[in-house]
Amino acid sequence: MKLDILAIGVHPDDVELGCSGTLINEIKRGKKAGILDLTQGELGTRGTIETRYKEAADAARIIGVAVRENLKMRDGFFRNDEEHQLQLIQAIRKYQPEIIIGNILADRHPDHGRAGHLINTACFLSGLSKIETKDGEGRPQEKWRPKYFLQYLQDWYHEPDLLIDITDVFEQRMQAISAYATQFHTAKSSSEGPQTYISTPDFLEAVKARARMLGKKIGVTFAEGFLTEKKIGIRNLDSLIQVET
């Protein structure tokens, strides 16, 4: 299945927190998008592998993605090495996305930055024809390199290179995040389990506040921000006035 956009998160819920508004926007515009989770989030303090899969599936339905897959790398212990690079290259070549959106290169959680570097490396190596991979049926895969790798903001703040207006889909975005009832403080949250950094009411308030702060930078109510190591070019100056500020 060829995708326009592949969003990658090292943990189920990373994509929802980082770029689900942008995914919803693009899906509403007719783009085909998918989500790839690198791990099952099995080291998370709250919830279980089973509940995380259910929550991830519920969130995927809310966002409207065409596919969601989990590579089942070891939470906390995966590496940016040949074994994991080849596993991710196989997935990139399977979906042939024009754009990949994934974890940032440096963040509070070490898994986030390590995943960001793994994604960045795999995006490049996937375009080399002499790296051979096979699909699930044993057939050779063609090389594929996405045009862009965009990194979504996570815990630490980085000044974004690109801001996308998500005002019209903000409530749908928050519904997708709230699908993770074992992880976040929501109306459907379970009271069971110890309190964690992300399970307090303040955490989701901070998520909303950041979206509002990023929106203010471009004159809209809510926005998501992204970093990119590759410069973004435009064909004409009309592209500068898509959002009135």
N, C-alpha and C positions, 0 to 999 in steps of 0.2 A: 504493500500500500504506500503510494507516494504521498508525502505530507508537504504542505507549504511551510508549516512551523512545527518544530519539535521542542517542547519545553522539558528540561531535564532538572530533576531535583535529587539530591543525595538521600533525603528522607521524604516519605509521604507527608505532605503539607507544605514543603518548601515552595513548590510551584504555586500553590494557592496563595501563600503569603507574598510571594515575590512578583508574580506576573499574571495572575488569573484574570485581572481586569483587561489587560491587553489581549489575552487569548480570547476572552468573550467578545471583545470589540472586533477582532479579526474574523472570528467564526460568524458573527452577524453580517460581516461583509462578504461572506461566501468562501472564506479560506478554510482549508482542511488542516486541523491541528491535532496533535497528540501529546501525551505526557509519558515520559520515561522516568521511573523511579529507580535509582541505583541500588538502594538497600530497602529492607523491609522495616527499618526503624526499630529493630528488635531490642536495642539497648535503651529505648525510651523508658522513663520511670513509670509513666502511666500508660494504660492500655496494653494490648497484646498484639501479636502479629495478626491474629484473626480480626480483631476490631479495627486495626489500621487498614487492612484490605477492604473491609466493608466501608469504612469512612472514605477511603480513597475512591472507591467505586461510586459512592454517593456524590462526592465532590466532582468527579469526572462528568456525571450526568448533568449536574447543575451548570458546569462550564460549557458542556456540549462538545467535548473532544471526540474524535473519531475512534481513538484507541488509547488505552493506557496499559503499559507493560512494566514489569518489575524485573530487573536483572539479578536480584538476590545476591548482590555483593555483601560482604560482611560489614555490618554497621560498626563503625569505629576502627576497623582493621584493614579496609581496602587500601590499595596503594596506587599511585600513578606509575605503574610498571607495565611491562610488556603484556602480561596476562590480562590485566584489566583494560589496557588500551585496546587490545584486540577484541575483547568482549564488547566494548563500546563502539569500536569501528564497525563491527558486524551490525549493530543496531542502526548506526547512522546510514550505512549503505542499504539496509533493509528499507528505511523510510525515506531516504533521499530528500531531506528537508532543505528548503532554500535558506531558512533562518533557524538557528538554534538559540534558544534562550536558556541560560543555566546559572548555576551557582557562581557567586562572586569569588575573586581570587584571594581575598583575605577577609576574615570575619572572626567574631568571638568564638564560634564553634569550629574546632579544627577540621571537622569533616567538610564544612562548607568550602573553605579555601582549597583543601586537598582535592575535592570534587571539581572545583572550578578549574584547577590546573589540569586535571585528568581530562575534562571535557575539551579544554583548549588544545591540548596535545592531540587528542583523538580526532578533533575536527581537521587538523592539519594532516595527520598521518593517513586519514581516510581518503585523501586525495592522491595518494601515491599508488601507482598501478603495481609496483613490485611488492607491495604488502598484500598478500593473498588471504582472503577469507571466504567462507562458504555460508550459504543460507541454511535454514533449518532442514532442507531436503538434500543438502550436500552439493548444491550447485554453486559454482564460482560466482562471487559477487563483483559487480563493476565498481571501480573507484568512484568516490563521491566526496566533494568538499562543499560544505555550506558556504553561502556568500557572506554571511555574518554570524558571529557568535556574540550575542548580547548577554551581559551579566546583570541579573536583577539585584537590587539592594536587599540586604538582610539585616542583621542586628546593628553592626557598625554603620555609621553614616559615611558615604562617599559622595562627593559632588557629582551628579550624573552628567553624562554626555548627551543623553537623549531623554526627553520627557514626553509621555503619552497621556492624553486626556482620557480618563476613565469615568468621568462624571456620570454619564448616562447608564453605566453598568455597575456602578459602585455597590448598590444593594445586592445585586446578583453575586458580585465578588465576595461580599461579606457572608452571604449564604454558603458559598463554597468553602470558605474558611471555617464557618461554624459547623460544617459537616463533621469536623474532627472533634466530636463531643468529649472524647476521653482526654483530649489534649488542652483544649481551651475553655475558658469560663464563658459558657453560653447558656441560653435558656434550656437546652437539652443536655447540659453537662451532667455527668455522674458526680456525685459527692464523694465517691470512693477514691482512695488513692492519695498519696502525699501531694502537697502543694509544690509546684515547680516554678521555674522562671517564667514559663509561658502559660501557666494555668491560672494566673491571677487576673482579676478584672482589668488591672492597669495595663496588661500586655496588649489586649485588643484595643484599648483606648489609644495606646501609643501607635498601633497600626493605623488607626483612623487618622490620628493627628499627623503622622508622616504623609499620608496621602493628601491631606488637606494642605500641608505645608508645601509639598511638591506642586500641587495644583496652583497655589498662589503665585509660584514662580512664572507660570505661563498664563495667568489670568483666568483660570478655570477653578472649579470647586475641588476636584480630586484628580490626582495624576499618579502614575507609576514612573520610576526612574531607572535608567539603565546605563551601564558603562560599556564601552567598546574600545578595544585596542586598535581596530581598523577604522580609519576615518570614513565618515558617511558623506557621500557625494550626492549632489542633486543635479537634475538636467536643466532646470531653469528656476528663476526667482519666484515663480508662482508657488513653489513648494514651501517657501518661507511664510506664506500667509494662510496656511490651512487652519491654524488656530489663531483667533483674534486675541491679542493681549492688550 
